[in-house]
Amino acid sequence: MKSYPNKINQLKDKLFSLVAHDLRSPLNTLKGVMTLFKGGDINEESLKSFVPQIEENVGETLNMLDNLLNWAKSQLEGFHIKPQQFELNELIHQNFRLMISEANKKDIKLINNLSIKLLTKADKEMINLVIQNLLHNAIKFTLPGDRIVVDGAYLNQFVMLTISDIVTGK
């Protein structure tokens, strides 16, 4: 059996890996815009047109950081599930907004096929982390020009959510 300090170190390593993975892309986008402005490649008027998108990316990044920190806290305090009722389409939409620039860089189209509100009862933060990681990995391993599709349905008393990459043959 592993000792308590080893488990803490493994948790710390896992957390740092998640934080680096999930925060890197939005922060790199922000840095890129700032570098372009500082270098004179875009003027102040053009920069103003980016402000709404930057503001949204920063807000989503802060939300993601809060989720990660809450998850880390729950891991350190012990595994406590906090179930609540929420709508999955909302989480998918938030994560698509967060990852759209990363997908656009690879010419990957993100498609949300959740046509109905899928209400579920689960730990929202944990489900959000799972969705974030699945979408990040899907973007990372999907070929340029392909699509990532999210589908979902009720299956008896459960909700089934699928995230698939679809080859378009480009």
SENUBA-418499 format. One record per residue: x, y, z of N, C-alpha, C in turn; residue number from 1. Coordinates in steps of 0.2 Angstrom, whole numbers, plus 5000, padded with zeros to 4 digits. Example, Ala and Ser with C-alpha at 12.3 -4.5 7.8 and 13.67 -1.06 7.14 Angstrom:
<pt <5066 4972 5039> <5062 4978 5039> <5066 4984 5039> 1>,
<pt <5064 4989 5035> <5068 4995 5036> <5064 5000 5039> 2>,
end
This chain:
<pt <5004 4994 5000> <5000 5000 5000> <5004 5006 5000> 1>,
<pt <5003 5011 4996> <5007 5017 4996> <5006 5022 5002> 2>,
<pt <5011 5025 5003> <5011 5029 5009> <5007 5036 5008> 3>,
<pt <5005 5039 5013> <5001 5045 5012> <5005 5051 5008> 4>,
<pt <5011 5052 5010> <5015 5057 5006> <5015 5056 4999> 5>,
<pt <5016 5049 4997> <5016 5047 4990> <5010 5049 4986> 6>,
<pt <5004 5048 4990> <4998 5049 4987> <4997 5057 4986> 7>,
<pt <4999 5061 4991> <4999 5068 4990> <5003 5070 4984> 8>,
<pt <5009 5068 4984> <5014 5069 4978> <5011 5068 4971> 9>,
<pt <5007 5062 4971> <5004 5060 4965> <4998 5064 4963> 10>,
<pt <4995 5066 4968> <4989 5071 4967> <4992 5078 4965> 11>,
<pt <4997 5080 4968> <5000 5086 4966> <5002 5086 4959> 12>,
<pt <5006 5081 4957> <5008 5080 4950> <5002 5080 4945> 13>,
<pt <4997 5076 4947> <4991 5076 4943> <4988 5083 4942> 14>,
<pt <4987 5087 4947> <4984 5093 4947> <4988 5098 4943> 15>,
<pt <4995 5098 4944> <4999 5102 4939> <4998 5100 4932> 16>,
<pt <4998 5094 4931> <4997 5092 4924> <4991 5094 4921> 17>,
<pt <4985 5094 4925> <4979 5096 4922> <4978 5104 4921> 18>,
<pt <4981 5107 4926> <4981 5115 4926> <4985 5117 4920> 19>,
<pt <4991 5114 4919> <4995 5116 4913> <4992 5114 4906> 20>,
<pt <4989 5108 4906> <4985 5106 4900> <4979 5110 4898> 21>,
<pt <4975 5112 4903> <4969 5115 4902> <4969 5123 4902> 22>,
<pt <4974 5126 4904> <4975 5133 4904> <4980 5136 4899> 23>,
<pt <4984 5131 4896> <4989 5134 4892> <4986 5137 4885> 24>,
<pt <4981 5134 4882> <4979 5136 4876> <4975 5143 4876> 25>,
<pt <4971 5144 4881> <4968 5151 4881> <4973 5156 4883> 26>,
<pt <4977 5155 4887> <4982 5160 4889> <4987 5161 4883> 27>,
<pt <4989 5156 4879> <4993 5157 4874> <4990 5161 4868> 28>,
<pt <4983 5161 4868> <4979 5165 4863> <4980 5172 4865> 29>,
<pt <4978 5173 4872> <4979 5180 4875> <4986 5183 4874> 30>,
<pt <4991 5179 4875> <4998 5181 4874> <4999 5183 4867> 31>,
<pt <4997 5179 4862> <4998 5180 4855> <4995 5187 4853> 32>,
<pt <4989 5189 4855> <4986 5195 4854> <4990 5201 4857> 33>,
<pt <4992 5200 4863> <4996 5205 4866> <5002 5206 4863> 34>,
<pt <5006 5201 4860> <5012 5201 4857> <5011 5205 4850> 35>,
<pt <5006 5203 4847> <5004 5207 4840> <5003 5214 4841> 36>,
<pt <5000 5216 4847> <4998 5223 4848> <5005 5226 4850> 37>,
<pt <5009 5223 4854> <5015 5226 4857> <5020 5227 4851> 38>,
<pt <5020 5222 4846> <5024 5223 4840> <5022 5227 4835> 39>,
<pt <5016 5230 4836> <5013 5235 4831> <5010 5231 4825> 40>,
<pt <5009 5225 4825> <5006 5221 4820> <4998 5222 4820> 41>,
<pt <4995 5224 4825> <4988 5226 4825> <4988 5233 4829> 42>,
<pt <4983 5237 4827> <4983 5244 4830> <4978 5243 4835> 43>,
<pt <4977 5249 4839> <4972 5249 4844> <4965 5248 4842> 44>,
<pt <4963 5250 4837> <4956 5249 4834> <4955 5242 4833> 45>,
<pt <4960 5238 4830> <4959 5231 4829> <4959 5227 4836> 46>,
<pt <4963 5230 4840> <4963 5226 4847> <4957 5227 4850> 47>,
<pt <4953 5233 4850> <4947 5234 4853> <4942 5228 4850> 48>,
<pt <4943 5226 4844> <4938 5221 4841> <4939 5215 4844> 49>,
<pt <4945 5213 4847> <4946 5207 4850> <4944 5207 4858> 50>,
<pt <4943 5213 4860> <4941 5213 4868> <4936 5209 4870> 51>,
<pt <4930 5208 4866> <4925 5204 4869> <4927 5197 4869> 52>,
<pt <4930 5194 4864> <4933 5188 4864> <4938 5186 4869> 53>,
<pt <4942 5191 4870> <4947 5190 4876> <4944 5190 4882> 54>,
<pt <4939 5195 4883> <4935 5195 4890> <4932 5188 4891> 55>,
<pt <4929 5185 4886> <4925 5179 4886> <4931 5173 4888> 56>,
<pt <4936 5173 4884> <4941 5168 4886> <4944 5169 4893> 57>,
<pt <4945 5175 4895> <4948 5176 4902> <4943 5173 4907> 58>,
<pt <4936 5175 4906> <4931 5172 4910> <4931 5165 4910> 59>,
<pt <4931 5162 4905> <4931 5154 4904> <4937 5151 4907> 60>,
<pt <4943 5154 4906> <4949 5152 4909> <4948 5152 4917> 61>,
<pt <4946 5158 4920> <4945 5158 4927> <4940 5153 4930> 62>,
<pt <4935 5152 4926> <4930 5147 4928> <4933 5140 4928> 63>,
<pt <4937 5139 4923> <4941 5132 4923> <4946 5132 4929> 64>,
<pt <4949 5137 4930> <4954 5137 4936> <4950 5136 4942> 65>,
<pt <4945 5139 4943> <4941 5138 4949> <4938 5131 4950> 66>,
<pt <4936 5128 4944> <4934 5121 4944> <4940 5116 4946> 67>,
<pt <4946 5118 4943> <4952 5114 4945> <4954 5114 4952> 68>,
<pt <4954 5120 4955> <4955 5121 4962> <4950 5118 4966> 69>,
<pt <4944 5118 4965> <4939 5115 4969> <4940 5107 4969> 70>,
<pt <4942 5105 4963> <4943 5098 4962> <4949 5096 4966> 71>,
<pt <4954 5100 4966> <4960 5098 4970> <4959 5098 4977> 72>,
<pt <4955 5103 4979> <4953 5104 4986> <4949 5098 4989> 73>,
<pt <4944 5096 4984> <4940 5090 4986> <4945 5084 4987> 74>,
<pt <4950 5083 4982> <4954 5077 4983> <4958 5077 4989> 75>,
<pt <4961 5083 4991> <4965 5084 4997> <4960 5082 5003> 76>,
<pt <4954 5084 5003> <4950 5083 5009> <4947 5077 5009> 77>,
<pt <4947 5073 5004> <4944 5066 5003> <4939 5067 4997> 78>,
<pt <4937 5061 4995> <4933 5061 4989> <4926 5062 4991> 79>,
<pt <4923 5068 4990> <4916 5070 4992> <4912 5072 4985> 80>,
<pt <4907 5068 4984> <4903 5069 4978> <4898 5074 4980> 81>,
<pt <4897 5079 4976> <4892 5084 4978> <4887 5084 4972> 82>,
<pt <4882 5080 4972> <4877 5080 4966> <4873 5086 4966> 83>,
<pt <4871 5088 4960> <4866 5093 4959> <4863 5092 4952> 84>,
<pt <4857 5095 4952> <4854 5094 4945> <4857 5100 4941> 85>,
<pt <4858 5098 4934> <4861 5103 4930> <4859 5100 4923> 86>,
<pt <4860 5105 4918> <4859 5103 4911> <4865 5103 4907> 87>,
<pt <4866 5097 4904> <4873 5095 4901> <4874 5100 4895> 88>,
<pt <4869 5102 4891> <4870 5106 4885> <4874 5112 4887> 89>,
<pt <4872 5115 4893> <4875 5121 4896> <4883 5120 4896> 90>,
<pt <4885 5114 4899> <4892 5113 4900> <4895 5112 4893> 91>,
<pt <4892 5108 4889> <4895 5107 4882> <4896 5114 4879> 92>,
<pt <4891 5118 4879> <4892 5125 4876> <4897 5129 4879> 93>,
<pt <4898 5129 4886> <4904 5133 4889> <4910 5130 4887> 94>,
<pt <4911 5123 4886> <4917 5120 4884> <4919 5122 4877> 95>,
<pt <4914 5122 4873> <4915 5123 4866> <4917 5131 4865> 96>,
<pt <4914 5135 4869> <4917 5142 4868> <4924 5143 4871> 97>,
<pt <4926 5139 4876> <4933 5139 4878> <4938 5136 4873> 98>,
<pt <4935 5131 4869> <4940 5128 4865> <4940 5129 4858> 99>,
<pt <4935 5134 4856> <4934 5135 4849> <4940 5138 4845> 100>,
<pt <4944 5142 4848> <4950 5144 4845> <4955 5139 4844> 101>,
<pt <4956 5134 4849> <4960 5128 4848> <4958 5124 4842> 102>,
<pt <4951 5123 4842> <4949 5119 4836> <4950 5123 4829> 103>,
<pt <4948 5129 4829> <4949 5133 4823> <4956 5133 4820> 104>,
<pt <4961 5133 4825> <4968 5132 4823> <4969 5126 4818> 105>,
<pt <4966 5121 4820> <4966 5114 4816> <4961 5113 4811> 106>,
<pt <4957 5118 4810> <4951 5118 4805> <4947 5112 4807> 107>,
<pt <4945 5111 4814> <4941 5106 4816> <4934 5110 4818> 108>,
<pt <4929 5107 4816> <4922 5109 4818> <4919 5106 4824> 109>,
<pt <4917 5110 4829> <4914 5107 4835> <4907 5107 4834> 110>,
<pt <4903 5101 4834> <4896 5101 4833> <4893 5098 4839> 111>,
<pt <4888 5102 4842> <4884 5100 4848> <4877 5098 4845> 112>,
<pt <4876 5091 4845> <4870 5088 4843> <4865 5087 4848> 113>,
<pt <4866 5090 4854> <4861 5089 4860> <4855 5094 4858> 114>,
<pt <4850 5091 4855> <4844 5095 4853> <4839 5096 4859> 115>,
<pt <4840 5092 4864> <4835 5092 4869> <4839 5094 4876> 116>,
<pt <4836 5097 4881> <4840 5098 4887> <4840 5092 4891> 117>,
<pt <4846 5090 4891> <4848 5084 4895> <4849 5085 4902> 118>,
<pt <4844 5085 4907> <4845 5086 4914> <4848 5080 4917> 119>,
<pt <4853 5081 4921> <4856 5075 4925> <4857 5077 4932> 120>,
<pt <4858 5072 4936> <4860 5074 4943> <4867 5070 4944> 121>,
<pt <4872 5075 4945> <4879 5072 4946> <4883 5078 4949> 122>,
<pt <4889 5076 4951> <4894 5081 4953> <4896 5085 4947> 123>,
<pt <4893 5091 4946> <4894 5096 4940> <4902 5097 4939> 124>,
<pt <4905 5098 4944> <4912 5100 4943> <4916 5094 4940> 125>,
<pt <4915 5088 4943> <4918 5082 4940> <4916 5081 4933> 126>,
<pt <4910 5081 4932> <4908 5080 4925> <4911 5085 4920> 127>,
<pt <4911 5091 4922> <4914 5097 4918> <4922 5095 4917> 128>,
<pt <4925 5093 4922> <4932 5091 4921> <4933 5085 4916> 129>,
<pt <4929 5080 4916> <4929 5075 4911> <4927 5077 4904> 130>,
<pt <4922 5082 4903> <4921 5084 4897> <4927 5088 4894> 131>,
<pt <4930 5093 4898> <4935 5097 4896> <4941 5092 4894> 132>,
<pt <4943 5087 4898> <4948 5083 4896> <4947 5079 4889> 133>,
<pt <4940 5076 4889> <4939 5073 4883> <4939 5077 4876> 134>,
<pt <4936 5083 4877> <4937 5088 4871> <4944 5090 4870> 135>,
<pt <4948 5092 4875> <4955 5093 4873> <4958 5088 4870> 136>,
<pt <4957 5082 4872> <4961 5076 4869> <4958 5075 4862> 137>,
<pt <4951 5076 4861> <4948 5075 4854> <4951 5080 4849> 138>,
<pt <4952 5086 4851> <4955 5091 4847> <4962 5089 4846> 139>,
<pt <4966 5087 4851> <4973 5086 4850> <4974 5080 4845> 140>,
<pt <4970 5075 4845> <4971 5069 4841> <4966 5069 4835> 141>,
<pt <4962 5073 4834> <4958 5074 4828> <4962 5077 4822> 142>,
<pt <4961 5074 4816> <4965 5077 4810> <4962 5084 4808> 143>,
<pt <4966 5088 4805> <4963 5095 4803> <4958 5093 4798> 144>,
<pt <4953 5097 4798> <4947 5097 4793> <4942 5092 4796> 145>,
<pt <4943 5088 4801> <4938 5084 4803> <4933 5087 4808> 146>,
<pt <4928 5083 4811> <4923 5086 4815> <4924 5082 4822> 147>,
<pt <4922 5086 4827> <4921 5083 4834> <4913 5084 4835> 148>,
<pt <4910 5078 4837> <4902 5079 4838> <4901 5076 4845> 149>,
<pt <4896 5080 4848> <4894 5078 4855> <4886 5076 4854> 150>,
<pt <4885 5070 4856> <4878 5068 4856> <4876 5066 4863> 151>,
<pt <4870 5065 4864> <4867 5063 4870> <4860 5061 4870> 152>,
<pt <4858 5056 4875> <4851 5054 4875> <4850 5051 4882> 153>,
<pt <4844 5050 4884> <4842 5047 4890> <4842 5039 4888> 154>,
<pt <4845 5036 4893> <4845 5028 4892> <4842 5026 4899> 155>,
<pt <4836 5024 4899> <4832 5022 4905> <4833 5028 4910> 156>,
<pt <4836 5027 4916> <4836 5033 4921> <4843 5036 4920> 157>,
<pt <4847 5034 4915> <4853 5037 4914> <4854 5042 4908> 158>,
<pt <4859 5046 4908> <4860 5050 4902> <4867 5047 4899> 159>,
<pt <4866 5046 4893> <4872 5044 4889> <4875 5050 4885> 160>,
<pt <4881 5052 4886> <4884 5057 4882> <4890 5054 4878> 161>,
<pt <4890 5056 4872> <4896 5053 4867> <4900 5059 4864> 162>,
<pt <4906 5059 4864> <4910 5063 4860> <4914 5060 4855> 163>,
<pt <4913 5061 4849> <4916 5057 4843> <4920 5062 4839> 164>,
<pt <4925 5059 4836> <4928 5062 4830> <4926 5059 4824> 165>,
<pt <4924 5063 4819> <4921 5061 4813> <4926 5063 4807> 166>,
<pt <4928 5058 4803> <4933 5059 4798> <4929 5062 4792> 167>,
<pt <4931 5068 4789> <4928 5070 4783> <4931 5069 4777> 168>,
<pt <4937 5066 4777> <4941 5064 4771> <4944 5070 4767> 169>,
<pt <4945 5075 4771> <4948 5081 4768> <4956 5080 4767> 170>,
end
